[in-house]
């Protein structure tokens, strides 16, 4: 195999340039420190000094990166590889073109060789840009990740202000959205794999822990209204889902999150959640471990009920070879049931009366603590109804609440659930609606399009699930890289032509 051409003299000259660059900045820093020491220290002067040092160090980083990018490619065209290959296409060498990219230290200018497609009608590539992993062709990976983390918590005007103030990066809104969308789309491809690893880690901790309960894998989904642009009502229903692992002591070890913007039928959420559950259980079964207890905690809404009936009840259990389904236990959220219990109390005794509050408090404890408590609650409600001559309005409220509780009573065996260490509330999923959507997408004056909102939701899901660092690293490592036409991957001096 041919050796890569190197130039010791050029390297020595380059190293000398670095020394001169750093020496000039060190001299400037020394002058700052000397000026501060010559005057009595004050809060204002100390603040100014710190800001000047930070600005100077940022400029050092910017110049170092700029110097490095200039050194990566040879100056002469005939010293570079005449052909490169990228994603099964071959490209031929063309002259250098200037480029401005943005880093955490500020904008960087350099020139790099362009390679045009050998096939007619193909586009050109810039192998150096591909090797650097630029996001949206203009942001370094470090800056793009920083922008993504900022977008998780801050509005775009705030993100732009932070980039200008702390990094010297002045972008338009369009550029910010382009970088954020590119980052989110890339990382979203690795979201499921990262969540599976995280869930397996929690299951390992759960089964290795101490306690009297069998570990629980709890799933939930719920809807939330989001302000949408060009919507007649102004709002449409988005969907959040959670997957939590509970240990042998009954405490939650961690939660994975999913979120999708409004769509007809919530099909995307159903596919994502189904795939995640099946792959987690398949991966756990492949380890030869016992199956955790499976719980599904929701309110009685249409989409959660449909997901249970059409998906969860039909999932094949790999722990048995006869094709039997998993034993999912649907738990109707206790506090949601209490809401209907409160309606019964208001209908029977009057809203907010002492008798209503007393009956509600007693029935709530029966519902939670007594075996078959829901049946006793309904029996008590019927007895009081027979003793009272309720108005038409109260009768309608009573019958509506009674009908709901009676219809879902099979999923309200809360005393049995607590006895085996299962959660009885869907607070984790309801909190997900707040953390995934409300805190970021429902601020004053906000309206959203589906595509833009999903970018933010995808980033928040990665952040809240605690898998951001691993997913970002995988995303960078998976970026396709060009090769020289001979098939040899580019090395440090990747553009130097083989001898």
HUZI-V66607 format. One record per residue. N is the residue number from 1. RES is the residue in one small letter. SS is DSSP state (H for helix, E for strand, L for the rest). PHI is phi in whole degrees, -180 to 180 (NA if undefined). D_CENTER is the distance of its C-alpha to the mean C-alpha in whole Angstrom. Layout:
# HUZI-V66607
n:N res:RES ss:SS phi:PHI d_center:D_CENTER
n:N res:RES ss:SS phi:PHI d_center:D_CENTER
This chain:
# HUZI-V66607
n:1 res:x ss:L phi:NA d_center:45
n:2 res:x ss:L phi:-66 d_center:46
n:3 res:x ss:L phi:-82 d_center:45
n:4 res:x ss:E phi:-81 d_center:43
n:5 res:x ss:L phi:-68 d_center:45
n:6 res:x ss:L phi:-129 d_center:44
n:7 res:x ss:L phi:-127 d_center:46
n:8 res:x ss:H phi:-58 d_center:47
n:9 res:x ss:H phi:-64 d_center:49
n:10 res:x ss:H phi:-65 d_center:45
n:11 res:x ss:H phi:-66 d_center:43
n:12 res:x ss:H phi:-62 d_center:46
n:13 res:x ss:H phi:-65 d_center:46
n:14 res:x ss:H phi:-65 d_center:42
n:15 res:x ss:H phi:-63 d_center:42
n:16 res:x ss:H phi:-63 d_center:45
n:17 res:x ss:H phi:-62 d_center:43
n:18 res:x ss:H phi:-63 d_center:40
n:19 res:x ss:H phi:-61 d_center:42
n:20 res:x ss:H phi:-64 d_center:44
n:21 res:x ss:H phi:-63 d_center:40
n:22 res:x ss:H phi:-68 d_center:39
n:23 res:x ss:H phi:-64 d_center:43
n:24 res:x ss:H phi:-65 d_center:43
n:25 res:x ss:H phi:-71 d_center:40
n:26 res:x ss:H phi:-64 d_center:41
n:27 res:x ss:H phi:-61 d_center:44
n:28 res:x ss:H phi:-64 d_center:42
n:29 res:x ss:H phi:-65 d_center:41
n:30 res:x ss:H phi:-63 d_center:44
n:31 res:x ss:H phi:-63 d_center:45
n:32 res:x ss:H phi:-59 d_center:43
n:33 res:x ss:H phi:-64 d_center:43
n:34 res:x ss:H phi:-65 d_center:47
n:35 res:x ss:H phi:-62 d_center:47
n:36 res:x ss:H phi:-67 d_center:45
n:37 res:x ss:H phi:-70 d_center:48
n:38 res:x ss:L phi:-76 d_center:51
n:39 res:x ss:L phi:-116 d_center:50
n:40 res:x ss:L phi:-62 d_center:49
n:41 res:x ss:L phi:-66 d_center:46
n:42 res:x ss:L phi:-135 d_center:44
n:43 res:x ss:H phi:-56 d_center:41
n:44 res:x ss:H phi:-66 d_center:40
n:45 res:x ss:H phi:-66 d_center:42
n:46 res:x ss:H phi:-67 d_center:39
n:47 res:x ss:H phi:-63 d_center:36
n:48 res:x ss:H phi:-63 d_center:38
n:49 res:x ss:H phi:-61 d_center:38
n:50 res:x ss:H phi:-61 d_center:35
n:51 res:x ss:H phi:-66 d_center:33
n:52 res:x ss:H phi:-68 d_center:36
n:53 res:x ss:H phi:-64 d_center:35
n:54 res:x ss:H phi:-61 d_center:31
n:55 res:x ss:H phi:-64 d_center:32
n:56 res:x ss:H phi:-66 d_center:35
n:57 res:x ss:H phi:-67 d_center:32
n:58 res:x ss:H phi:-64 d_center:30
n:59 res:x ss:H phi:-67 d_center:32
n:60 res:x ss:H phi:-61 d_center:33
n:61 res:x ss:H phi:-61 d_center:30
n:62 res:x ss:H phi:-63 d_center:30
n:63 res:x ss:H phi:-67 d_center:33
n:64 res:x ss:H phi:-64 d_center:33
n:65 res:x ss:H phi:-64 d_center:30
n:66 res:x ss:H phi:-63 d_center:32
n:67 res:x ss:H phi:-62 d_center:35
n:68 res:x ss:H phi:-62 d_center:33
n:69 res:x ss:H phi:-65 d_center:32
n:70 res:x ss:H phi:-66 d_center:36
n:71 res:x ss:H phi:-78 d_center:37
n:72 res:x ss:H phi:-67 d_center:35
n:73 res:x ss:L phi:-114 d_center:37
n:74 res:x ss:L phi:-68 d_center:41
n:75 res:x ss:L phi:-74 d_center:42
n:76 res:x ss:L phi:-91 d_center:45
n:77 res:x ss:H phi:-67 d_center:44
n:78 res:x ss:H phi:-75 d_center:46
n:79 res:x ss:H phi:-90 d_center:44
n:80 res:x ss:E phi:-98 d_center:41
n:81 res:x ss:L phi:-66 d_center:40
n:82 res:x ss:L phi:-71 d_center:42
n:83 res:x ss:E phi:-135 d_center:39
n:84 res:x ss:E phi:-133 d_center:36
n:85 res:x ss:E phi:-120 d_center:34
n:86 res:x ss:E phi:-150 d_center:30
n:87 res:x ss:L phi:51 d_center:29
n:88 res:x ss:L phi:68 d_center:32
n:89 res:x ss:E phi:-114 d_center:34
n:90 res:x ss:E phi:-108 d_center:36
n:91 res:x ss:E phi:-129 d_center:36
n:92 res:x ss:E phi:-109 d_center:39
n:93 res:x ss:E phi:-70 d_center:40
n:94 res:x ss:E phi:-137 d_center:40
n:95 res:x ss:E phi:-64 d_center:41
n:96 res:x ss:E phi:-70 d_center:38
n:97 res:x ss:E phi:-132 d_center:36
n:98 res:x ss:E phi:-72 d_center:35
n:99 res:x ss:E phi:-151 d_center:31
n:100 res:x ss:E phi:-118 d_center:30
n:101 res:x ss:E phi:-120 d_center:26
n:102 res:x ss:E phi:-125 d_center:24
n:103 res:x ss:E phi:-125 d_center:23
n:104 res:x ss:L phi:-67 d_center:22
n:105 res:x ss:L phi:-96 d_center:26
n:106 res:x ss:E phi:124 d_center:27
n:107 res:x ss:E phi:-72 d_center:28
n:108 res:x ss:E phi:-129 d_center:30
n:109 res:x ss:E phi:-113 d_center:32
n:110 res:x ss:E phi:-161 d_center:34
n:111 res:x ss:E phi:-122 d_center:35
n:112 res:x ss:E phi:-145 d_center:34
n:113 res:x ss:E phi:-75 d_center:36
n:114 res:x ss:E phi:-100 d_center:35
n:115 res:x ss:E phi:-123 d_center:36
n:116 res:x ss:E phi:-99 d_center:37
n:117 res:x ss:E phi:-65 d_center:36
n:118 res:x ss:L phi:-72 d_center:40
n:119 res:x ss:L phi:-82 d_center:39
n:120 res:x ss:L phi:-63 d_center:41
n:121 res:x ss:L phi:90 d_center:38
n:122 res:x ss:L phi:-79 d_center:35
n:123 res:x ss:L phi:-93 d_center:33
n:124 res:x ss:L phi:-93 d_center:33
n:125 res:x ss:E phi:-130 d_center:31
n:126 res:x ss:L phi:-122 d_center:31
n:127 res:x ss:H phi:-53 d_center:30
n:128 res:x ss:H phi:-64 d_center:30
n:129 res:x ss:H phi:-61 d_center:27
n:130 res:x ss:H phi:-66 d_center:25
n:131 res:x ss:H phi:-65 d_center:26
n:132 res:x ss:H phi:-80 d_center:24
n:133 res:x ss:L phi:71 d_center:21
n:134 res:x ss:L phi:-62 d_center:21
n:135 res:x ss:E phi:-88 d_center:18
n:136 res:x ss:L phi:58 d_center:19
n:137 res:x ss:L phi:67 d_center:23
n:138 res:x ss:L phi:-148 d_center:23
n:139 res:x ss:E phi:-121 d_center:20
n:140 res:x ss:L phi:-65 d_center:20
n:141 res:x ss:H phi:-56 d_center:17
n:142 res:x ss:H phi:-66 d_center:18
n:143 res:x ss:H phi:-68 d_center:18
n:144 res:x ss:H phi:-61 d_center:15
n:145 res:x ss:H phi:-64 d_center:13
n:146 res:x ss:H phi:-62 d_center:14
n:147 res:x ss:H phi:-62 d_center:14
n:148 res:x ss:H phi:-62 d_center:10
n:149 res:x ss:H phi:-65 d_center:10
n:150 res:x ss:H phi:-66 d_center:13
n:151 res:x ss:H phi:-65 d_center:11
n:152 res:x ss:H phi:-61 d_center:9
n:153 res:x ss:H phi:-112 d_center:12
n:154 res:x ss:L phi:-117 d_center:15
n:155 res:x ss:L phi:-71 d_center:16
n:156 res:x ss:H phi:-63 d_center:18
n:157 res:x ss:H phi:-64 d_center:21
n:158 res:x ss:H phi:-69 d_center:20
n:159 res:x ss:H phi:-63 d_center:18
n:160 res:x ss:H phi:-62 d_center:21
n:161 res:x ss:H phi:-66 d_center:23
n:162 res:x ss:H phi:-66 d_center:21
n:163 res:x ss:H phi:-63 d_center:22
n:164 res:x ss:H phi:-69 d_center:25
n:165 res:x ss:H phi:-72 d_center:26
n:166 res:x ss:H phi:-101 d_center:25
n:167 res:x ss:H phi:-131 d_center:24
n:168 res:x ss:L phi:66 d_center:27
n:169 res:x ss:L phi:-105 d_center:25
n:170 res:x ss:L phi:-110 d_center:26
n:171 res:x ss:L phi:-113 d_center:24
n:172 res:x ss:L phi:-87 d_center:24
n:173 res:x ss:H phi:-59 d_center:22
n:174 res:x ss:H phi:-61 d_center:22
n:175 res:x ss:H phi:-66 d_center:21
n:176 res:x ss:H phi:-60 d_center:18
n:177 res:x ss:H phi:-64 d_center:17
n:178 res:x ss:H phi:-64 d_center:18
n:179 res:x ss:H phi:-67 d_center:16
n:180 res:x ss:H phi:-63 d_center:13
n:181 res:x ss:H phi:-66 d_center:13
n:182 res:x ss:H phi:-62 d_center:14
n:183 res:x ss:H phi:-64 d_center:11
n:184 res:x ss:H phi:-63 d_center:9
n:185 res:x ss:H phi:-64 d_center:11
n:186 res:x ss:H phi:-68 d_center:12
n:187 res:x ss:H phi:-72 d_center:9
n:188 res:x ss:H phi:-61 d_center:8
n:189 res:x ss:L phi:-65 d_center:11
n:190 res:x ss:L phi:-110 d_center:10
n:191 res:x ss:H phi:-63 d_center:7
n:192 res:x ss:H phi:-63 d_center:10
n:193 res:x ss:H phi:-62 d_center:13
n:194 res:x ss:H phi:-66 d_center:10
n:195 res:x ss:H phi:-68 d_center:10
n:196 res:x ss:H phi:-63 d_center:14
n:197 res:x ss:H phi:-61 d_center:15
n:198 res:x ss:H phi:-65 d_center:13
n:199 res:x ss:H phi:-65 d_center:15
n:200 res:x ss:H phi:-62 d_center:18
n:201 res:x ss:H phi:-61 d_center:18
n:202 res:x ss:H phi:-68 d_center:18
n:203 res:x ss:H phi:-64 d_center:21
n:204 res:x ss:H phi:-61 d_center:23
n:205 res:x ss:H phi:-64 d_center:23
n:206 res:x ss:H phi:-64 d_center:24
n:207 res:x ss:H phi:-73 d_center:26
n:208 res:x ss:H phi:-84 d_center:28
n:209 res:x ss:L phi:-77 d_center:28
n:210 res:x ss:L phi:-107 d_center:31
n:211 res:x ss:L phi:154 d_center:32
n:212 res:x ss:L phi:-102 d_center:33
n:213 res:x ss:L phi:-105 d_center:31
n:214 res:x ss:L phi:-83 d_center:29
n:215 res:x ss:L phi:-54 d_center:25
n:216 res:x ss:E phi:-120 d_center:23
n:217 res:x ss:E phi:-107 d_center:20
n:218 res:x ss:E phi:-109 d_center:19
n:219 res:x ss:E phi:-115 d_center:17
n:220 res:x ss:E phi:-152 d_center:17
n:221 res:x ss:E phi:-148 d_center:16
n:222 res:x ss:E phi:-156 d_center:17
n:223 res:x ss:E phi:-105 d_center:18
n:224 res:x ss:E phi:-150 d_center:18
n:225 res:x ss:E phi:-82 d_center:20
n:226 res:x ss:E phi:-120 d_center:18
n:227 res:x ss:E phi:-70 d_center:21
n:228 res:x ss:E phi:-112 d_center:21
n:229 res:x ss:L phi:-73 d_center:23
n:230 res:x ss:L phi:58 d_center:26
n:231 res:x ss:L phi:-108 d_center:26
n:232 res:x ss:L phi:-61 d_center:29
n:233 res:x ss:L phi:-84 d_center:28
n:234 res:x ss:L phi:91 d_center:26
n:235 res:x ss:E phi:-135 d_center:23
n:236 res:x ss:E phi:-137 d_center:21
n:237 res:x ss:E phi:-89 d_center:19
n:238 res:x ss:E phi:-91 d_center:16
n:239 res:x ss:E phi:-138 d_center:14
n:240 res:x ss:E phi:-121 d_center:12
n:241 res:x ss:E phi:-138 d_center:12
n:242 res:x ss:E phi:-134 d_center:12
n:243 res:x ss:E phi:-138 d_center:14
n:244 res:x ss:E phi:-115 d_center:15
n:245 res:x ss:E phi:-115 d_center:18
n:246 res:x ss:E phi:-113 d_center:21
n:247 res:x ss:L phi:-83 d_center:24
n:248 res:x ss:L phi:-66 d_center:28
n:249 res:x ss:L phi:-89 d_center:28
n:250 res:x ss:L phi:84 d_center:26
n:251 res:x ss:L phi:-96 d_center:23
n:252 res:x ss:E phi:-76 d_center:20
n:253 res:x ss:E phi:-92 d_center:18
n:254 res:x ss:E phi:176 d_center:15
n:255 res:x ss:E phi:-138 d_center:12
n:256 res:x ss:E phi:-101 d_center:9
n:257 res:x ss:E phi:-124 d_center:8
n:258 res:x ss:E phi:-134 d_center:8
n:259 res:x ss:E phi:-156 d_center:9
n:260 res:x ss:E phi:-135 d_center:11
n:261 res:x ss:L phi:-70 d_center:14
n:262 res:x ss:L phi:-55 d_center:17
n:263 res:x ss:L phi:-155 d_center:19
n:264 res:x ss:H phi:-64 d_center:22
n:265 res:x ss:H phi:79 d_center:22
n:266 res:x ss:H phi:53 d_center:19
n:267 res:x ss:H phi:-67 d_center:19
n:268 res:x ss:H phi:-64 d_center:16
n:269 res:x ss:H phi:-62 d_center:14
n:270 res:x ss:H phi:-60 d_center:17
n:271 res:x ss:H phi:-67 d_center:17
n:272 res:x ss:H phi:-63 d_center:13
n:273 res:x ss:H phi:-68 d_center:14
n:274 res:x ss:H phi:-61 d_center:18
n:275 res:x ss:H phi:-62 d_center:17
n:276 res:x ss:H phi:-64 d_center:14
n:277 res:x ss:H phi:-63 d_center:17
n:278 res:x ss:H phi:-63 d_center:20
n:279 res:x ss:H phi:-73 d_center:19
n:280 res:x ss:H phi:-66 d_center:18
n:281 res:x ss:H phi:-67 d_center:21
n:282 res:x ss:H phi:-66 d_center:23
n:283 res:x ss:H phi:-66 d_center:22
n:284 res:x ss:H phi:-71 d_center:23
n:285 res:x ss:H phi:-65 d_center:26
n:286 res:x ss:H phi:-64 d_center:27
n:287 res:x ss:L phi:-83 d_center:27
n:288 res:x ss:L phi:77 d_center:30
n:289 res:x ss:L phi:-92 d_center:28
n:290 res:x ss:L phi:-71 d_center:29
n:291 res:x ss:L phi:-76 d_center:27
n:292 res:x ss:L phi:-72 d_center:25
n:293 res:x ss:E phi:-71 d_center:26
n:294 res:x ss:E phi:-112 d_center:24
n:295 res:x ss:E phi:-127 d_center:23
n:296 res:x ss:E phi:-128 d_center:22
n:297 res:x ss:E phi:-111 d_center:22
n:298 res:x ss:E phi:-152 d_center:22
n:299 res:x ss:L phi:-86 d_center:24
n:300 res:x ss:L phi:-97 d_center:27
n:301 res:x ss:L phi:-67 d_center:25
n:302 res:x ss:H phi:-64 d_center:26
n:303 res:x ss:H phi:-66 d_center:23
n:304 res:x ss:H phi:-61 d_center:22
n:305 res:x ss:H phi:-67 d_center:26
n:306 res:x ss:H phi:-64 d_center:26
n:307 res:x ss:H phi:-64 d_center:23
n:308 res:x ss:H phi:-66 d_center:25
n:309 res:x ss:H phi:-73 d_center:28
n:310 res:x ss:H phi:-94 d_center:27
n:311 res:x ss:L phi:-118 d_center:24
n:312 res:x ss:H phi:-63 d_center:24
n:313 res:x ss:H phi:-66 d_center:28
n:314 res:x ss:H phi:-106 d_center:29
n:315 res:x ss:L phi:-65 d_center:26
n:316 res:x ss:E phi:-77 d_center:29
n:317 res:x ss:L phi:-89 d_center:29
n:318 res:x ss:L phi:-71 d_center:29
n:319 res:x ss:L phi:-73 d_center:31
n:320 res:x ss:L phi:-124 d_center:34
n:321 res:x ss:L phi:-89 d_center:36
n:322 res:x ss:L phi:-91 d_center:37
n:323 res:x ss:L phi:78 d_center:34
n:324 res:x ss:L phi:-69 d_center:34
n:325 res:x ss:E phi:-80 d_center:31
n:326 res:x ss:L phi:-65 d_center:28
n:327 res:x ss:L phi:-94 d_center:29
n:328 res:x ss:L phi:-76 d_center:27
n:329 res:x ss:E phi:-108 d_center:28
n:330 res:x ss:E phi:-80 d_center:26
n:331 res:x ss:E phi:-111 d_center:27
n:332 res:x ss:E phi:-74 d_center:27
n:333 res:x ss:L phi:-49 d_center:25
n:334 res:x ss:H phi:-60 d_center:28
n:335 res:x ss:H phi:-73 d_center:28
n:336 res:x ss:H phi:-68 d_center:28
n:337 res:x ss:H phi:-64 d_center:31
n:338 res:x ss:H phi:-64 d_center:32
n:339 res:x ss:H phi:-61 d_center:32
n:340 res:x ss:H phi:-73 d_center:34
n:341 res:x ss:H phi:-64 d_center:36
n:342 res:x ss:H phi:-64 d_center:37
n:343 res:x ss:H phi:-66 d_center:38
n:344 res:x ss:H phi:-61 d_center:41
n:345 res:x ss:H phi:-62 d_center:42
n:346 res:x ss:H phi:-65 d_center:42
n:347 res:x ss:H phi:-70 d_center:44
n:348 res:x ss:H phi:-80 d_center:46
n:349 res:x ss:H phi:-120 d_center:47
n:350 res:x ss:L phi:100 d_center:46
n:351 res:x ss:L phi:-67 d_center:43
n:352 res:x ss:L phi:80 d_center:42
n:353 res:x ss:L phi:-77 d_center:46
n:354 res:x ss:H phi:-64 d_center:47
n:355 res:x ss:H phi:-64 d_center:47
n:356 res:x ss:H phi:-65 d_center:44
n:357 res:x ss:H phi:-66 d_center:42
n:358 res:x ss:H phi:-67 d_center:44
n:359 res:x ss:H phi:-64 d_center:44
n:360 res:x ss:H phi:-62 d_center:40
n:361 res:x ss:H phi:-62 d_center:40
n:362 res:x ss:H phi:-67 d_center:42
n:363 res:x ss:H phi:-67 d_center:40
n:364 res:x ss:H phi:-62 d_center:37
n:365 res:x ss:H phi:-69 d_center:38
n:366 res:x ss:H phi:-61 d_center:40
n:367 res:x ss:H phi:-61 d_center:37
n:368 res:x ss:H phi:-84 d_center:35
n:369 res:x ss:H phi:-105 d_center:37
n:370 res:x ss:L phi:-95 d_center:40
n:371 res:x ss:L phi:-68 d_center:40
n:372 res:x ss:L phi:70 d_center:40
n:373 res:x ss:H phi:-61 d_center:40
n:374 res:x ss:H phi:-64 d_center:39
n:375 res:x ss:H phi:-67 d_center:42
n:376 res:x ss:H phi:-68 d_center:44
n:377 res:x ss:H phi:-63 d_center:42
n:378 res:x ss:H phi:-66 d_center:43
n:379 res:x ss:H phi:-66 d_center:46
n:380 res:x ss:H phi:-63 d_center:47
n:381 res:x ss:H phi:-62 d_center:45
n:382 res:x ss:H phi:-66 d_center:48
n:383 res:x ss:H phi:-63 d_center:51
n:384 res:x ss:H phi:-68 d_center:50
n:385 res:x ss:H phi:-64 d_center:50
n:386 res:x ss:H phi:-67 d_center:53
n:387 res:x ss:H phi:-89 d_center:55
n:388 res:x ss:L phi:-123 d_center:53
n:389 res:x ss:L phi:-101 d_center:54
n:390 res:x ss:L phi:-79 d_center:51
n:391 res:x ss:L phi:-69 d_center:51
n:392 res:x ss:H phi:-62 d_center:49
n:393 res:x ss:H phi:-65 d_center:46
n:394 res:x ss:H phi:-65 d_center:46
n:395 res:x ss:H phi:-64 d_center:46
n:396 res:x ss:H phi:-65 d_center:44
n:397 res:x ss:H phi:-63 d_center:41
n:398 res:x ss:H phi:-61 d_center:42
n:399 res:x ss:H phi:-65 d_center:43
n:400 res:x ss:H phi:-64 d_center:39
n:401 res:x ss:H phi:-67 d_center:38
n:402 res:x ss:H phi:-62 d_center:40
n:403 res:x ss:H phi:-62 d_center:39
n:404 res:x ss:H phi:-65 d_center:35
n:405 res:x ss:H phi:-64 d_center:36
n:406 res:x ss:H phi:-69 d_center:38
n:407 res:x ss:H phi:-67 d_center:36
n:408 res:x ss:L phi:-106 d_center:33
n:409 res:x ss:H phi:-65 d_center:36
n:410 res:x ss:H phi:-64 d_center:35
n:411 res:x ss:H phi:-105 d_center:31
n:412 res:x ss:L phi:-123 d_center:32
n:413 res:x ss:L phi:-86 d_center:34
n:414 res:x ss:H phi:-66 d_center:32
n:415 res:x ss:H phi:-63 d_center:35
n:416 res:x ss:H phi:-67 d_center:35
n:417 res:x ss:H phi:-63 d_center:31
n:418 res:x ss:H phi:-67 d_center:31
n:419 res:x ss:H phi:-63 d_center:34
n:420 res:x ss:L phi:-103 d_center:32
n:421 res:x ss:L phi:82 d_center:29
n:422 res:x ss:L phi:-90 d_center:27
n:423 res:x ss:L phi:-68 d_center:25
n:424 res:x ss:L phi:-120 d_center:26
n:425 res:x ss:L phi:-121 d_center:24
n:426 res:x ss:L phi:-97 d_center:21
n:427 res:x ss:H phi:-60 d_center:20
n:428 res:x ss:H phi:-62 d_center:16
n:429 res:x ss:H phi:-72 d_center:15
n:430 res:x ss:H phi:-65 d_center:17
n:431 res:x ss:H phi:-67 d_center:15
n:432 res:x ss:H phi:-63 d_center:12
n:433 res:x ss:H phi:-58 d_center:13
n:434 res:x ss:H phi:-74 d_center:14
n:435 res:x ss:H phi:-76 d_center:11
n:436 res:x ss:H phi:-78 d_center:9
n:437 res:x ss:H phi:-112 d_center:12
n:438 res:x ss:H phi:-58 d_center:15
n:439 res:x ss:H phi:-62 d_center:14
n:440 res:x ss:H phi:-119 d_center:13
n:441 res:x ss:H phi:-104 d_center:14
n:442 res:x ss:L phi:-122 d_center:17
n:443 res:x ss:L phi:-82 d_center:19
n:444 res:x ss:L phi:-56 d_center:23
n:445 res:x ss:L phi:80 d_center:24
n:446 res:x ss:L phi:-80 d_center:20
n:447 res:x ss:L phi:-137 d_center:21
n:448 res:x ss:E phi:-134 d_center:18
n:449 res:x ss:L phi:-99 d_center:18
n:450 res:x ss:H phi:-59 d_center:16
n:451 res:x ss:H phi:-65 d_center:15
n:452 res:x ss:H phi:-66 d_center:14
n:453 res:x ss:H phi:-66 d_center:13
n:454 res:x ss:H phi:-66 d_center:10
n:455 res:x ss:H phi:-59 d_center:9
n:456 res:x ss:H phi:-67 d_center:8
n:457 res:x ss:H phi:-62 d_center:7
n:458 res:x ss:H phi:-60 d_center:5
n:459 res:x ss:H phi:-68 d_center:4
n:460 res:x ss:H phi:-66 d_center:4
n:461 res:x ss:H phi:-62 d_center:2
n:462 res:x ss:H phi:-64 d_center:2
n:463 res:x ss:H phi:-65 d_center:5
n:464 res:x ss:H phi:-69 d_center:6
n:465 res:x ss:L phi:-76 d_center:6
n:466 res:x ss:L phi:75 d_center:8
n:467 res:x ss:L phi:-119 d_center:8
n:468 res:x ss:H phi:-56 d_center:7
n:469 res:x ss:H phi:-58 d_center:11
n:470 res:x ss:H phi:-67 d_center:12
n:471 res:x ss:H phi:-67 d_center:10
n:472 res:x ss:H phi:-64 d_center:11
n:473 res:x ss:H phi:-63 d_center:14
n:474 res:x ss:H phi:-64 d_center:14
n:475 res:x ss:H phi:-62 d_center:14
n:476 res:x ss:H phi:-67 d_center:16
n:477 res:x ss:H phi:-68 d_center:19
n:478 res:x ss:L phi:-90 d_center:18
n:479 res:x ss:L phi:-64 d_center:20
n:480 res:x ss:L phi:-68 d_center:23
n:481 res:x ss:L phi:-118 d_center:26
n:482 res:x ss:L phi:-76 d_center:30
n:483 res:x ss:E phi:-131 d_center:33
n:484 res:x ss:E phi:-69 d_center:36
n:485 res:x ss:L phi:-58 d_center:38
n:486 res:x ss:L phi:-76 d_center:40
n:487 res:x ss:L phi:95 d_center:37
n:488 res:x ss:L phi:-81 d_center:36
n:489 res:x ss:E phi:-62 d_center:33
n:490 res:x ss:L phi:-66 d_center:33
n:491 res:x ss:L phi:-103 d_center:34
n:492 res:x ss:L phi:-58 d_center:34
n:493 res:x ss:L phi:-98 d_center:36
n:494 res:x ss:L phi:-65 d_center:35
n:495 res:x ss:L phi:-91 d_center:37
n:496 res:x ss:E phi:-76 d_center:40
n:497 res:x ss:L phi:-67 d_center:42
n:498 res:x ss:E phi:-66 d_center:44
n:499 res:x ss:L phi:-71 d_center:47
